[in-house]
Amino acid sequence: MIIEIKVPSPGESITEVEIASWLVNDGDIVNQDQDLAEIESDKATLTLNADKAGKVKILMEAGQSVAVGGVACTIDTSFEPDEEEVKPDGQENDTETSVEDETEKDKKPETDKLKQASNSDKSAGKKATSEELSKVKVTPVAQNLMDEEGWSVQDVIDGLHRIGKKEIEAVKQTGGAEADKSISGSLAAKPKERQLDRQKMTSLRKKLSARLVAVKHETAMLTTFNEVDMSNIMDMRKKYQNQFIEKHGVKLGFMSFFIKASALAMQKHPMVNAMIDGDEIITPNYVDVSVAVQTPKGLMVPVIRNTESMSLAQIEEALKQLAIKARSGKISLAEMTGGTFTVTNGGVFGSMLSTPLINPPQSAILGMHNIVERPVAINGKVEVRPIMYTALSYDHRVIDGKDSVGFLVTLKNMLENPELMLSGGNELQKLVLDL
């Protein structure tokens, strides 16, 4: 039986999507629920899945636009999937592929060199390769390039602990398995060819570009800065990390402290959580935090809802799940809409200071940066402390300077004294005195 695989709707307002890439080839035998393709809209990247197992016939080319509900491919269910030929779902999304696992597969020899080898030589070669290269890791990009050329790990290089894209490209330029084993030397000896790589801008990136430009023109954006002494938080993480993991099953990071402290600081400065709707200002009594996540397809901002009532462990678990979904293209449109405030962490890329752009219709975004040991004055003495610079970009039409600066000061106090999170940022002694 032939069944049609139609393009699903990413959202009510979206009528057309783009086939970003096919994850299978025309004529492949696939399993039920296997990922077939990535489809992109102006709001999200989603995957197209196989409703049934069978043989795929691709009807739309990668890069082609197709209407929602259009038929992207068909599946002939009369073909039975072969477990040895079909990769398990999710393998394509692994961070890295172990060569030791790869050698255990029943692979067909694809090069003339392997075809001419005897069965005994192949068995001995596989054993030697497995023992010698048991610790080598192959990145997904490198593995795809190797598959295109029909190379095994032994054909590419001997003795590396990790093979990446640049190593594969170097071997391709120097003739494959006969290349000099010293790849670093060949790279240094040969200058790179002058080339221009042109790639069509995806629908997601085009929409993101338009939104970023609109922010500059449609908001009265300003940025205010402060610095945070991270000593107490770093000490807490060092002291209680193992207990935290044992009890909650996730690591305690820095992001959860900033998200929770931001939600609590908005109790004193609610306008930071407000937004403009026409000629009205809307101020929610909840804090749904959008978290900027860098993915291969561009920046995505999944939302953690009701952070004001969540614990640090709950926030960490939500962060983990949303990041996995965003980077694997499994996140839904509903999980990326409705945020009231955004937190972005440029510090993971080494950023010292930045002015983050507002994520409309929100009115503010908090930027985190790297932590650097800096000399600071403590009680009249110079001490070296781990300092992070924070930045709050805000729409001055909604948020006054008093609220923006006050928000950062409250945030700073709670991060430098985490116990204040138990009292919503209020000093404990004042609470005892009912002040």
C-alpha atoms as one frame of an Amber mdcrd trajectory, in Angstrom:
protein
   0.000   0.000   0.000   1.227   3.516  -0.845   0.694   6.130   1.875   1.281
   9.849   1.567   3.419  11.779   4.058   1.984  15.290   4.242   3.594  18.418
   5.649   2.106  19.208   9.095   1.112  22.703  10.171   3.646  24.388  12.500
   1.013  26.960  13.532  -2.293  28.547  12.601  -0.756  31.525  10.789   1.712
  29.478   8.705   0.636  28.317   5.228   3.987  27.434   3.658   7.185  25.762
   4.838  10.525  24.805   3.332  12.087  21.359   3.087  15.381  22.162   4.817
  17.028  18.763   4.328  16.211  15.120   3.798  17.497  12.748   6.457  16.958
   9.725   4.176  17.628   9.025   0.494  15.107   8.286  -2.208  14.409   4.548
  -2.159  15.557   3.976   1.436  13.717   1.472   3.607  12.658   3.191   6.831
  11.090   2.252  10.137   7.827   3.580  11.482   8.245   6.971  13.244  11.748
   7.411  11.779  12.748  11.021  11.014  12.547  11.612   7.267  13.222  15.317
   6.802  13.620  18.675   8.506  11.066  21.332   7.589  11.495  25.015   8.386
   8.957  27.774   8.809   9.474  31.387   9.793   9.000  30.380  13.437  10.453
  26.915  14.014  12.275  23.896  12.608  10.310  20.651  12.803  10.831  17.069
  11.660   8.771  14.987   9.237   8.224  11.438  10.477   7.289   8.160   8.796
   3.723   7.067   9.629   4.503   3.498   8.544   7.551   1.403   7.715   8.443
   0.882   4.075  10.228   2.266   1.013  10.451   6.057   0.636   9.804   7.934
  -2.597  10.831  11.598  -2.268   8.612  14.081  -4.135  10.039  17.410  -2.939
  13.643  18.556  -3.215  15.607  20.034  -0.314  15.266  23.807  -0.325  11.876
  23.666  -2.034   8.882  25.476  -0.556   5.707  23.467  -0.068   2.232  24.356
   1.160   1.116  23.028   4.538  -0.737  19.791   3.849   1.245  19.131   0.659
   2.680  15.672   0.011   6.439  15.621   0.627   6.984  11.915  -0.012   5.250
   8.555  -0.176   5.963   5.249   1.561   5.384   1.828   0.003   4.470  -0.346
   2.987   4.943  -3.574   1.002   8.681  -3.316   1.667   9.857  -4.694   5.000
  12.603  -2.753   6.838  15.877  -4.561   7.398  17.255  -3.906  10.881  20.824
  -4.119   9.551  20.155  -1.467   6.909  18.127   1.003   8.954  19.768   3.144
  11.606  17.970   3.381  14.940  16.027   6.602  15.442  17.996   9.310  17.148
  21.446   8.104  16.030  21.763  11.081  13.710  21.382  13.408  16.693  24.201
  11.928  18.749  26.892  14.416  19.650  29.589  12.060  18.502  29.885   8.510
  17.163  32.255   6.041  18.762  34.537   4.276  16.327  34.482   1.235  18.574
  30.712   0.992  18.097  31.122   1.592  14.349  33.472  -1.357  13.951  30.907
  -3.696  15.484  28.470  -3.057  12.610  28.184  -5.442   9.673  29.451  -2.899
   7.119  29.787  -3.582   3.382  33.221  -2.796   1.899  32.811   0.240  -0.329
  36.317   0.903  -1.663  38.311  -1.076  -4.218  40.947  -1.651  -1.569  38.495
  -3.374   0.741  36.875  -5.344  -2.110  40.214  -6.924  -3.033  41.069  -7.942
   0.551  40.514 -11.533   1.627  38.023 -12.486   4.336  40.816 -13.429   6.716
  42.640 -10.158   6.101  39.427  -8.218   6.744  38.811 -10.019  10.021  42.355
  -9.375  11.199  42.183  -5.777  10.027  38.921  -5.153  11.874  40.352  -6.578
  15.077  43.511  -4.481  14.803  41.493  -1.351  13.979  39.163  -1.925  16.906
  42.011  -2.343  19.342  44.116   0.505  17.974  41.332   3.047  17.484  39.023
   2.096  20.333  39.272   5.602  21.835  38.838   7.551  18.597  35.678   9.682
  18.284  34.107  10.683  14.976  31.888  13.760  14.778  28.567  13.472  12.854
  29.793  15.892  10.167  32.988  13.900   9.702  31.054  10.623   9.564  28.799
  11.973   6.795  31.828  13.045   4.761  33.443   9.655   5.293  30.278   7.905
   4.114  30.194  10.043   0.966  33.761   9.018   0.075  33.330   5.398   1.146
  36.137   5.547   3.674  36.640   3.721   6.942  38.407   5.271   9.912  41.623
   3.428   9.008  41.456   4.909   5.505  41.326   8.430   6.892  43.950   8.582
   9.620  45.758   6.438  12.156  46.486   7.543  15.722  44.131  10.489  16.327
  41.808  10.533  19.331  39.194  12.521  17.436  38.446  13.052  13.746  36.728
  16.289  12.734  35.581  17.985   9.538  38.893  19.698   8.811  40.757  16.390
   8.973  38.342  14.773   6.504  38.639  17.743   4.136  42.431  17.511   4.356
  42.393  13.826   3.464  40.038  14.468   0.501  42.443  17.063  -0.903  45.470
  14.746  -0.592  44.014  11.545  -2.039  42.211   9.640   0.718  43.853   6.683
   2.402  47.217   7.320   0.707  47.511  10.777   2.322  50.330  11.672   4.674
  49.458  10.551   8.181  50.675  13.864   9.556  47.560  15.879   8.718  48.575
  18.868  10.764  51.774  19.114   8.696  49.907  18.935   5.390  47.496  21.627
   6.520  50.373  23.917   7.421  52.202  23.247   4.166  49.287  23.843   1.791
  47.493  27.206   1.704  43.723  27.072   1.516  42.070  27.690  -1.815  40.166
  30.968  -2.117  36.514  30.005  -2.316  33.106  31.505  -1.596  30.480  29.353
   0.065  26.928  30.421  -0.791  23.977  29.039   1.115  20.345  30.017   0.818
  19.073  31.771   3.930  16.549  29.598   5.735  13.019  30.769   6.444  13.781
  30.745  10.160  16.849  32.970   9.777  15.054  35.344   7.396  12.255  35.805
   9.907  14.750  36.259  12.740  16.625  38.879  10.713  13.448  40.835  10.065
  12.517  40.737  13.748  15.938  41.967  14.867  15.837  44.897  12.464  12.300
  45.735  13.596  13.449  45.860  17.226  15.932  48.613  16.432  13.315  50.686
  14.616  10.199  50.044  16.695  11.453  50.233  20.281  13.179  52.880  22.388
  15.868  50.440  23.496  18.423  51.287  26.152  20.846  49.091  28.087  21.936
  49.386  31.701  24.782  47.400  33.290  25.902  46.075  36.643  28.380  43.549
  38.004  27.813  40.503  40.180  30.269  38.865  42.562  29.697  35.156  41.858
  31.690  33.891  44.869  28.761  32.635  46.947  26.998  30.905  44.068  30.232
  29.244  42.958  30.903  28.082  46.502  27.370  26.653  46.763  27.756  24.761
  43.508  31.122  23.358  44.563  29.865  22.323  47.997  26.472  20.866  47.079
  26.765  19.839  43.409  27.061  16.106  44.075  24.149  16.119  46.523  22.067
  18.153  44.093  22.716  15.700  41.247  22.030  12.715  43.492  18.668  14.096
  44.618  17.385  15.860  41.485  19.169  14.068  38.643  20.428  17.289  36.986
  23.463  19.516  37.445  23.172  22.853  39.198  24.194  25.566  36.741  24.300
  29.356  36.822  21.316  29.943  34.536  18.761  28.680  37.054  19.966  31.201
  39.656  19.561  34.072  37.198  16.135  32.929  36.011  14.816  32.470  39.546
  16.331  35.730  40.802  14.860  37.585  37.800  11.380  36.224  38.492  11.633
  37.276  42.143  13.058  40.709  41.309   9.993  41.385  39.171   7.850  41.271
  42.293   9.481  44.579  43.194   9.776  45.843  39.619   6.791  44.418  37.705
   7.174  46.803  34.760  10.230  44.822  33.627   7.757  42.007  32.927   5.265
  44.251  31.108   4.674  44.739  27.374   2.832  47.057  25.002  -0.330  45.892
  23.223  -1.626  48.657  21.007  -2.245  51.627  23.297  -2.304  49.466  26.438
   0.431  48.180  28.773  -0.082  44.585  29.878   1.564  43.385  33.088   1.244
  39.601  33.736   1.228  38.281  37.299   3.413  35.375  36.141   6.917  35.217
  34.671   7.421  33.057  31.583  11.120  33.233  30.779  12.379  32.749  27.217
  15.869  31.232  27.179  18.069  31.888  24.148  19.535  28.623  22.798  22.042
  28.538  19.939  21.265  25.708  17.499  22.694  24.650  14.123  19.648  26.284
  12.514  20.055  29.593  14.346  18.930  31.150  17.605  15.811  29.726  19.257
  14.097  30.923  22.419  12.044  28.192  24.121   9.950  29.284  27.107   9.969
  28.116  30.737   6.575  28.996  32.212   5.691  30.120  35.755   9.298  30.430
  36.861   8.222  32.509  39.864   6.817  29.326  41.461   9.548  26.892  40.364
  12.517  25.614  42.349  16.080  25.712  41.046  15.925  21.969  40.347  12.706
  22.330  38.357  14.217  25.148  36.306  17.356  23.098  35.603  15.267  20.136
  34.424  13.166  22.386  32.172  16.330  23.973  30.743  17.802  20.567  29.982
  14.719  19.252  28.196  14.098  22.400  26.150  17.744  22.638  25.064  17.719
  19.019  23.876  14.531  19.586  21.900  15.741  22.846  20.372  19.093  21.462
  19.212  17.548  18.281  17.805  14.755  20.141  15.992  12.042  18.475  18.092
  10.724  21.604  19.771   7.163  22.689  19.069   5.871  26.141  18.203   3.872
  26.255  21.445   7.087  25.795  23.435   8.603  28.901  21.842   5.728  31.355
  22.178   4.283  33.401  25.021   7.398  34.451  26.959   7.290  37.630  29.030
  11.046  38.078  29.630  14.236  36.698  28.103  17.580  35.580  29.544  20.545
  35.028  27.220  23.995  33.787  28.190  26.740  35.052  25.910  29.269  34.031
  28.535  29.329  30.466  27.236  30.974  31.851  24.075  33.404  34.044  26.045
  31.524  37.354  25.832  32.649  39.918  28.415  29.920  42.506  27.743  27.113
  43.026  25.243  23.852  44.861  24.625  21.312  42.087  23.908  18.363  42.842
  21.634  14.832  42.727  23.002  12.652  39.797  21.966   9.332  41.464  20.987
   6.646  41.858  22.208   8.631  41.607  25.440  10.058  44.781  26.917  13.305
  43.536  28.466  16.096  40.993  28.127  18.838  40.088  30.599  22.313  39.336
  29.267  24.717  37.121  31.203  28.439  37.131  30.394  31.633  35.283  31.238
  32.987  35.089  34.773  36.455  36.593  35.161  38.596  37.026  38.258  38.932
  40.770  38.801  40.397  42.952  41.572  37.627  44.592  43.605  37.532  46.693
  46.763  36.128  44.774  49.761  35.974  46.665  53.081  38.789  48.955  52.014
  41.022  46.145  50.735  41.667  44.877  47.236  40.592  41.273  46.697  40.329
  39.098  43.625  36.762  37.897  43.065  34.939  36.061  40.232  32.916  38.844
  38.600  30.223  38.702  35.931  28.955  41.769  34.107  25.181  41.801  33.572
  23.235  43.836  31.021  19.535  44.680  30.915  18.262  45.948  27.575  14.792
  47.440  27.906  12.123  49.372  26.035  12.123  52.845  27.571   8.523  53.353
  26.433   7.460  50.862  29.092  10.278  50.701  31.623  11.659  53.799  33.344
  15.273  54.126  34.430  14.291  53.673  38.071  12.802  50.247  37.392  15.581
  49.079  35.085  18.380  50.055  37.452  16.419  48.900  40.509  15.769  45.526
  38.882  19.478  44.936  38.278  20.380  46.036  41.808  17.800  43.645  43.291
  19.045  40.890  41.013  22.648  41.580  42.068  21.765  41.425  45.765  19.999
  38.068  45.446  22.781  36.519  43.370  25.480  37.689  45.768  23.364  36.534
  48.731  21.374  33.525  47.449  19.586  33.066  50.772  17.602  36.220  49.932
  15.745  34.197  47.290  13.865  32.589  50.163  12.437  35.986  51.068  11.849
  37.351  47.579  14.891  39.598  47.807  13.889  41.179  51.112  16.455  41.344
  53.907  15.767  38.618  56.438  16.354  40.887  59.421  13.737  43.325  58.113
  11.266  40.489  57.773  11.913  39.453  61.364  11.292  43.063  62.472   8.217
  43.353  60.213   9.753  46.382  58.473
